[in-house]
């Protein structure tokens, strides 16, 4: 089992209702979430980074399943 997580900078998406995107990979699988404000995107990115640093296999949130969920 791998805990290899990589984060990108927050990307601004002009012309979109949710104009800021948080992107990361978990074991080579790309994930992303979009937010209306940069502040919300920064907050989510910080939570994901903390979860990764603490060794959580699947940080909580809509783009990641709960740690004990069945496929």
C-alpha positions in Angstrom: 0.0 0.0 0.0 1.4 3.4 -1.0 0.9 6.8 0.7 2.6 8.7 -2.1 0.8 12.0 -2.3 1.7 15.1 -4.5 0.1 18.5 -4.5 0.0 21.2 -7.1 -0.5 24.9 -6.6 -4.1 26.2 -6.6 -5.2 26.8 -10.2 -7.4 29.7 -11.2 -10.0 28.8 -13.8 -11.3 32.0 -15.4 -14.8 32.1 -16.7 -16.0 29.4 -14.4 -18.5 29.6 -11.5 -16.1 27.7 -9.2 -13.0 29.5 -10.2 -10.3 27.8 -8.1 -9.1 24.2 -8.3 -7.2 22.1 -5.9 -5.3 19.3 -7.5 -3.3 16.4 -6.1 -2.4 12.8 -6.8 -2.6 9.7 -4.5 -0.4 6.8 -5.7 -0.5 8.3 -9.2 -4.3 8.8 -9.4 -5.2 12.4 -10.0 -7.9 14.0 -7.9 -9.3 17.6 -7.9 -11.9 19.7 -6.3 -13.2 23.2 -7.3 -14.2 26.1 -5.1 -15.8 29.5 -5.5 -13.1 31.4 -3.6 -9.3 31.1 -3.3 -9.7 31.0 0.5 -11.9 27.9 0.4 -9.4 26.2 -2.0 -6.5 27.1 0.2 -8.3 25.7 3.3 -9.1 22.4 1.6 -5.5 22.1 0.3 -4.2 22.7 3.8 -6.5 20.0 5.2 -5.4 17.5 2.6 -1.7 18.2 3.2 -2.2 17.7 6.9 -4.0 14.4 6.4 -1.2 13.3 4.0 1.5 14.3 6.5 -0.3 12.5 9.3 -0.4 9.3 7.2 -4.1 9.1 6.4 -4.6 6.8 3.5 -7.8 8.6 2.3 -8.3 12.1 3.6 -12.0 12.8 4.2 -13.9 14.6 1.5 -16.0 14.2 -1.6 -13.0 13.3 -3.9 -11.8 10.6 -1.6 -13.7 7.7 -0.1 -13.8 7.2 3.7 -10.9 5.0 4.9 -13.0 1.9 5.6 -15.5 2.2 2.7 -16.2 -0.8 0.4 -15.6 -0.4 -3.3 
